[in-house]
Amino acid sequence: MALTKIESEIVEINNSSENIFNYLSDFKNFEKLMPSQVTEWTATSEECSFNIKGMATIGMKIIEKIHFTKIIISSNGKVPFAFQLFIFITKKDENNSLGQLIFESDLNPMLKLMVVKPLGNFFNILAHKMKDIK
């Protein structure tokens, strides 16, 4: 199977890379970023699980943090497929950053057809909600 890669839009965030990184380094903060189709949210600082209406229950855990630039998240627990999610934070200046999410998974062709569009939309929503981090 070929690696499926889904990239969110790159969004400008009016906040420091340090603030964005610190906020996103704790899954307890993610609930505020989730779109309305996410239900049954539970989280510790390092792990979370939730349901996406019409799709599946997803579990994730933070596996690596590279100060102020990248957070690497992997699938965890009951998930329909294994994946990694990369959050990239690029410092523009003291009070402005760029953010992007990149999802990677080995999906079979049938699953890929079903999930690429909804996941792409989901990651774009999350990327744009990073603008709301205070």
Secondary structure, 3 states (H helix, E strand, C coil): CCEEEEECCCEEECCCHHHHHHHHCCHHHHHHHCCCCEEEEEECCCEEEEEECCCCEEEEEEEEEECCCEEEEEECCCCCCCCEEEEEEEEEECCEEEEEEEEEEECCHHHHHHHHHHHHHHHHHHHHHHHHCC
